Amino acid sequence: MFSISIIIPVKNGASTLKKCLMAIEQQQYNGSIEILVLDSASIDNSCEIALQNRAKVINITADEFNHGLTRNEGVAKATGELVYFTVQDAWLSDITTLQKMAVHFKDKDVQSVTGIQAIPHDVDKNPSLWFKRSSQPVAEFLQYPKGDFRAFEPLRQKQICCWDNVNAMYRKSALINLPFEKTNLSEDMIWSKYALELGWKLVRDPSVVVYHYHHHAFSYSFKLNYMVAFEDRKIFGLKPIYPSVFMPFLKRTYTILKNNSLSFSAVCLPTFK
């Protein structure tokens, strides 16, 4: 079985990092696993937690951190044949997550696999956003060897390129040949776009789930969505689309009506995942 290097960028992650690392420790995987924590000048005990849980710590100064280049630094120090990226406040949903992803690389043409993020059914998480499946997950194999990817409309290109370094695995050689760009956002989406333009084979497997959730203030969510819209414009040439105002509210109202034990504030206050 392939050896895996798990790379986790961290900054002041003490409140969540142990849960992230314990989920990795519990994985049923036959190959070797190493964990590299890229610590960006944490002032809490993130580094101590990492070392206590058998992770190697690579120190990054705060002014050096970059979403693309910092991950490249982790790849350069990784010894695994495969590289898995996640973040300090996410955790693998079951003990077979890494195994499910690694199996795809038995196909020598596969260069990367991405899964999905989900919100668990925890009482401290917004219940209107709890993860539930509407159908059985089926892996999607993406490859456009004749340059067909460029023929898609910009919106379709973005839909295909929904790669996510909260839950993504790569062949290390692919990241050496096509490293992440210097960018403050969307390094994973940019990488998948270039990879597909090169005709590489990628896999999107919705059966592979990590749990990840944030409560964010409106101002933070607004700024982040603004940055995402800017990146969509830069990468795909997409113009911003005004989001629906009423549909999220209606969905959350429906959630309250279906479950009388839920309060309006628990379901309808602004949140961002």
Disulfide bonds with the S-S distance in Angstrom:
none
